[in-house]
Amino acid sequence: MCSYLDAPLDREIEPLLAFLPRLSAEGVVAVLRWDGGEKTDSRGFVMPWPVYDAVVKEFFEAAGQEC
């Protein structure tokens, strides 16, 4: 089992580095828009959240893999 204190291995970093060209490509916008931010009937508030581009979601999924 690994810890967040362990240094990542090259084999763990390589798949993430492969996203760089896609994430930095011209025209790619990480956050497409913000949703939420409405008041509710019970005087509450729904906090806004970002809606991400598909490549950002893929990166998050890859970055969240177990080591």
PyMOL commands that set and color helices and strands:
alter all, ss='L'
color gray80, all
select helices_A, chain A and resi 10-17+20-23+54-63
alter helices_A, ss='H'
color red, helices_A
select strands_A, chain A and resi 31-35+49-52
alter strands_A, ss='S'
color yellow, strands_A
deselect
rebuild
show_as cartoon
